[in-house]
Amino acid sequence: MSTTWKDIKLATLQKMFSSNGTTIQVDSSTQEYIYSMPQAANEGLQLLSTAGKFIIKPWIVNNYPCRNLLGESYANIRHTGRTEIAADGAHSYYFEILGSVTCTMTIEAQDEESDPVIIIIHNGDERDTTIESPDAYSIFKGSMANVNDKRVTIVFESDYPYNLRNACFYSEKFSKESDVPDFQEYMKFNLKALIPDFYQLSETDIYWEKDGEPTYLAASNYYQEADKTLVIPRKDKGVYTVYYKAYPEEITLSTADDYDMSLDPEVAAILPLYMASQLYKDDDNAIATVYRNEFEVAREALSQKARVSKREEFISESGW
């Protein structure tokens, strides 16, 4: 049975002795309470969803990376002088630079009557052909018009040492620069930026449907950075189902009475306790305090984790 916003409001008014038990009366005695309910509800939901009864939602990661025409190499090599990378049929590129270097890209002539196309890759002023990245690696990626799938060459030149890593050409075309995927040994997903209601990664609830195999297991070969960034190996292709803790949807004055709160029954039962404890302070602080204490006891009980069995496997790296 679903719980609506009206159900929560009615239960709250009942605890403040401001309802006949079946309907919400909007008059001078209840209007102030009703106007204050969204804020109280949001506070209670935030407390429950971040330190009590987590809202768990799934998010899907399809790890099917584009093939690097240069091969699956993530070499981080220090160079001086001239270095070039080249591939036939490239339509997009990616690389990372540390240092100061002049960089140009040449696309082989499309026919006998045309000249090679030279593209200056730069950062900053378009008149400046030099990449300046002295303190940290800078990412450069984009697409090029290679109509007849000709050979594309990128040349790096510098009189001083510089580092080049994760150099890549893709045969795929992309409509804009930001769509070109990063080429890195480990794929990083900043879930805070990707999921609007993201709060925190669940501790262990990540499952992997391995590419090419009828296998669906709890994933083990992944990393978490600061509980907001998911890191998985590029080589581990397949579909990952990532379960995360979500923030609740915000309640406002315009929220309709028939709005489905999508609350678990145990949360719907104690949310009015918190709301009444906040709204009834000025009328009867003793009763408000009792409600808050009851809410905290119930929230503590909800925060106790139940043990749930999982199917797992392991692989011996030593081969026994």
C-alpha positions as CSV (number, residue, x, y, z in Angstrom):
1,M,0.0,0.0,0.0
2,S,1.5,3.3,-1.0
3,T,1.7,6.3,1.3
4,T,0.7,9.7,-0.1
5,W,1.7,13.2,1.1
6,K,-1.9,13.6,2.4
7,D,-1.4,10.5,4.6
8,I,1.8,11.9,6.1
9,K,0.1,15.3,6.7
10,L,-2.9,13.7,8.3
11,A,-0.9,11.5,10.6
12,T,1.1,14.6,11.7
13,L,-2.0,16.6,12.5
14,Q,-3.4,13.7,14.4
15,K,-0.4,13.7,16.7
16,M,-0.9,17.4,17.3
17,F,-4.6,16.8,18.1
18,S,-5.5,19.0,15.1
19,S,-7.6,16.6,13.1
20,N,-10.8,14.8,13.5
21,G,-9.0,11.6,12.4
22,T,-10.1,11.3,8.8
23,T,-9.8,14.6,7.1
24,I,-7.4,17.5,6.9
25,Q,-9.1,20.7,8.0
26,V,-7.6,23.8,6.6
27,D,-8.5,26.7,8.9
28,S,-6.8,29.2,11.2
29,S,-5.9,26.5,13.7
30,T,-4.1,24.2,11.2
31,Q,-3.0,26.5,8.4
32,E,0.3,27.5,10.0
33,Y,1.1,23.8,10.7
34,I,0.3,22.8,7.1
35,Y,2.5,25.6,5.6
36,S,5.4,24.5,7.8
37,M,5.1,20.8,7.0
38,P,7.2,20.6,3.8
39,Q,10.3,21.9,5.6
40,A,9.8,19.5,8.5
41,A,9.2,16.6,6.2
42,N,12.4,17.4,4.2
43,E,14.4,17.5,7.5
44,G,13.0,14.2,8.6
45,L,13.6,12.5,5.3
46,Q,17.2,13.8,5.1
47,L,17.9,12.4,8.6
48,L,16.5,9.1,7.7
49,S,18.1,8.7,4.3
50,T,21.6,9.7,5.3
51,A,21.9,8.2,8.8
52,G,19.2,5.7,9.2
53,K,17.0,4.2,6.6
54,F,18.9,4.6,3.3
55,I,17.2,5.0,0.0
56,I,18.9,2.5,-2.3
57,K,18.6,2.9,-6.0
58,P,20.4,1.2,-9.0
59,W,22.5,2.8,-11.7
60,I,23.8,1.0,-14.7
61,V,27.3,1.3,-16.1
62,N,27.9,-0.2,-19.6
63,N,31.6,-0.8,-19.8
64,Y,32.1,-1.4,-23.5
65,P,34.9,1.0,-24.3
66,C,35.9,2.0,-27.9
67,R,39.0,0.3,-29.3
68,N,42.2,2.3,-29.4
69,L,43.7,2.1,-33.0
70,L,47.1,2.4,-31.4
71,G,46.6,-0.7,-29.2
72,E,45.7,-1.1,-25.6
73,S,48.8,0.7,-24.2
74,Y,48.7,3.1,-21.3
75,A,52.4,4.0,-21.6
76,N,53.6,7.0,-19.7
77,I,56.8,8.0,-21.5
78,R,59.1,10.9,-21.0
79,H,60.2,12.5,-24.3
80,T,62.5,15.2,-25.6
81,G,62.5,16.4,-29.2
82,R,60.0,15.0,-31.8
83,T,57.5,12.3,-31.1
84,E,54.6,11.2,-33.3
85,I,51.6,8.9,-33.1
86,A,49.6,7.9,-36.2
87,A,46.7,5.6,-37.3
88,D,44.6,5.0,-40.4
89,G,40.9,5.7,-40.3
90,A,40.9,7.8,-37.1
91,H,38.0,10.1,-36.5
92,S,38.8,11.2,-32.9
93,Y,41.7,11.4,-30.5
94,Y,42.7,11.5,-26.9
95,F,46.0,12.1,-25.1
96,E,47.4,13.6,-21.9
97,I,50.4,15.9,-21.7
98,L,52.6,17.0,-18.8
99,G,55.1,19.8,-19.7
100,S,55.5,22.3,-22.5
101,V,55.2,21.1,-26.1
102,T,54.2,22.2,-29.6
103,C,51.5,19.9,-31.0
104,T,50.1,19.7,-34.5
105,M,47.8,17.1,-36.2
106,T,48.0,16.3,-39.9
107,I,45.3,14.4,-41.9
108,E,46.6,12.8,-45.1
109,A,45.4,14.4,-48.3
110,Q,41.9,13.1,-49.2
111,D,42.8,12.9,-53.0
112,E,45.6,13.8,-55.4
113,E,44.4,17.3,-55.9
114,S,44.2,18.4,-52.2
115,D,46.8,19.1,-49.6
116,P,47.1,17.5,-46.2
117,V,45.0,19.1,-43.5
118,I,47.0,20.5,-40.6
119,I,45.2,21.2,-37.3
120,I,46.8,23.0,-34.4
121,I,46.0,21.4,-31.0
122,H,46.4,24.0,-28.3
123,N,45.1,25.3,-25.0
124,G,44.4,29.0,-24.5
125,D,44.9,31.5,-27.2
126,E,44.3,30.1,-30.7
127,R,47.4,31.9,-32.0
128,D,49.5,29.9,-29.6
129,T,50.5,26.4,-30.8
130,T,52.2,25.4,-27.6
131,I,50.6,23.3,-24.9
132,E,51.6,24.5,-21.4
133,S,50.9,22.0,-18.7
134,P,53.8,22.2,-16.2
135,D,52.2,21.1,-12.9
136,A,49.7,18.4,-13.8
137,Y,48.5,16.3,-16.8
138,S,46.1,18.1,-19.1
139,I,43.6,16.1,-21.2
140,F,43.2,16.8,-24.9
141,K,40.5,15.2,-27.0
142,G,38.4,15.9,-30.0
143,S,37.1,14.8,-33.4
144,M,38.3,15.6,-36.9
145,A,36.8,15.5,-40.4
146,N,38.5,12.5,-42.0
147,V,36.1,11.8,-44.9
148,N,38.0,9.0,-46.6
149,D,39.4,7.3,-43.5
150,K,43.0,8.6,-44.3
151,R,46.0,8.4,-42.0
152,V,46.1,10.9,-39.1
153,T,49.3,11.9,-37.5
154,I,49.9,14.0,-34.3
155,V,53.4,15.4,-33.8
156,F,54.7,16.6,-30.5
157,E,57.9,18.7,-30.4
158,S,59.8,20.3,-27.6
159,D,63.4,21.2,-26.7
160,Y,62.6,20.3,-23.1
161,P,61.4,17.1,-21.4
162,Y,57.7,16.3,-21.5
163,N,55.5,13.4,-20.6
164,L,52.9,11.8,-23.0
165,R,50.5,9.2,-21.7
166,N,47.3,7.4,-22.7
167,A,47.7,8.3,-26.4
168,C,44.7,7.1,-28.4
169,F,42.9,7.3,-31.8
170,Y,39.3,6.1,-32.2
171,S,37.6,5.1,-35.4
172,E,34.3,6.3,-34.0
173,K,32.9,9.8,-34.7
174,F,31.5,12.0,-32.0
175,S,29.3,15.1,-32.4
176,K,31.2,17.2,-29.8
177,E,34.5,17.1,-27.9
178,S,33.0,16.2,-24.6
179,D,31.6,13.0,-26.0
180,V,35.0,11.6,-26.9
181,P,35.6,8.9,-24.2
182,D,38.7,9.1,-22.0
183,F,41.3,6.4,-22.7
184,Q,42.6,5.3,-19.3
185,E,43.4,1.9,-17.8
186,Y,40.8,2.5,-15.1
187,M,37.4,4.1,-15.9
188,K,36.4,6.7,-13.4
189,F,32.8,7.7,-12.9
190,N,32.0,10.7,-10.7
191,L,28.6,9.6,-9.5
192,K,27.9,12.9,-7.8
193,A,28.1,14.6,-11.2
194,L,26.3,11.9,-13.1
195,I,23.3,11.1,-10.8
196,P,21.2,14.1,-9.6
197,D,20.0,12.4,-6.3
198,F,23.3,10.7,-5.5
199,Y,24.3,10.7,-1.8
200,Q,26.8,8.0,-1.3
201,L,28.0,4.7,-2.8
202,S,26.6,1.6,-1.1
203,E,29.4,-0.3,0.6
204,T,29.5,-3.5,-1.5
205,D,26.4,-3.6,-3.7
206,I,28.0,-3.6,-7.1
207,Y,27.2,-6.5,-9.5
208,W,28.9,-7.4,-12.7
209,E,27.4,-9.1,-15.8
210,K,30.5,-10.2,-17.5
211,D,30.8,-9.6,-21.3
212,G,30.4,-12.9,-23.2
213,E,29.7,-15.0,-20.2
214,P,26.4,-16.0,-18.5
215,T,27.7,-14.7,-15.2
216,Y,26.2,-12.2,-12.7
217,L,28.1,-11.9,-9.5
218,A,28.9,-9.4,-6.8
219,A,31.8,-7.4,-8.3
220,S,35.1,-7.4,-6.5
221,N,37.6,-5.8,-8.9
222,Y,36.6,-2.2,-8.5
223,Y,37.6,0.8,-6.3
224,Q,35.9,3.7,-4.6
225,E,37.4,7.1,-4.3
226,A,36.0,9.3,-1.5
227,D,32.7,7.3,-1.6
228,K,31.6,9.3,-4.7
229,T,33.8,8.1,-7.5
230,L,33.5,4.5,-8.9
231,V,36.7,3.1,-10.6
232,I,36.5,0.0,-12.7
233,P,39.2,-1.6,-14.9
234,R,38.8,-0.8,-18.6
235,K,39.5,-4.4,-19.5
236,D,36.6,-5.8,-17.4
237,K,33.9,-5.4,-20.0
238,G,30.3,-5.9,-19.3
239,V,27.3,-4.4,-17.5
240,Y,27.7,-3.2,-13.9
241,T,24.7,-2.6,-11.7
242,V,25.7,-0.1,-9.0
243,Y,23.5,0.4,-6.0
244,Y,23.8,3.8,-4.3
245,K,22.3,5.7,-1.5
246,A,20.0,8.5,-2.7
247,Y,18.7,11.7,-1.3
248,P,14.9,11.9,-1.0
249,E,12.8,13.9,-3.4
250,E,12.1,17.4,-2.0
251,I,8.6,18.2,-0.7
252,T,7.3,21.7,-1.4
253,L,4.1,23.6,-0.8
254,S,3.0,22.8,-4.3
255,T,3.3,19.0,-3.7
256,A,-0.1,17.4,-4.4
257,D,-1.9,15.6,-1.7
258,D,-2.1,12.4,-3.9
259,Y,1.7,12.4,-4.5
260,D,3.1,8.9,-3.8
261,M,5.9,9.4,-1.3
262,S,7.5,6.0,-2.3
263,L,8.4,5.4,1.4
264,D,9.0,2.0,3.1
265,P,6.2,1.4,5.6
266,E,8.6,1.7,8.6
267,V,9.7,5.2,7.3
268,A,6.1,6.3,6.7
269,A,5.3,5.3,10.3
270,I,7.9,7.4,12.0
271,L,8.2,10.5,9.7
272,P,5.1,12.1,11.3
273,L,6.8,11.7,14.7
274,Y,9.6,14.0,13.5
275,M,7.3,16.4,11.8
276,A,5.1,16.7,14.9
277,S,8.1,17.1,17.2
278,Q,9.2,20.2,15.2
279,L,5.8,21.8,14.6
280,Y,4.4,21.3,18.1
281,K,7.3,22.8,20.1
282,D,5.6,26.1,20.8
283,D,2.3,24.5,21.7
284,D,3.5,21.8,24.0
285,N,7.3,21.3,24.2
286,A,7.0,18.3,26.5
287,I,4.9,16.3,24.0
288,A,7.2,17.5,21.2
289,T,10.2,16.2,23.1
290,V,8.5,12.8,23.6
291,Y,7.8,12.5,19.8
292,R,11.4,13.4,19.0
293,N,12.7,10.8,21.4
294,E,10.4,8.2,19.9
295,F,11.6,9.1,16.4
296,E,15.3,8.8,17.4
297,V,14.8,5.4,19.0
298,A,13.0,4.2,15.9
299,R,15.6,5.7,13.6
300,E,18.4,4.0,15.5
301,A,16.6,0.6,15.1
302,L,16.3,1.2,11.4
303,S,20.0,1.9,11.1
304,Q,20.9,-1.6,12.3
305,K,21.9,-3.6,9.2
306,A,20.4,-6.9,8.5
307,R,22.7,-9.6,7.2
308,V,21.8,-10.5,3.6
309,S,23.4,-13.5,2.0
310,K,25.2,-13.0,-1.4
311,R,26.5,-15.4,-4.0
312,E,30.2,-14.8,-4.6
313,E,33.1,-16.6,-6.3
314,F,36.8,-16.2,-6.2
315,I,39.6,-16.8,-8.7
316,S,43.1,-18.0,-7.5
317,E,45.7,-15.8,-9.2
318,S,48.4,-18.4,-8.4
319,G,46.4,-21.1,-10.3
320,W,45.7,-23.7,-7.6
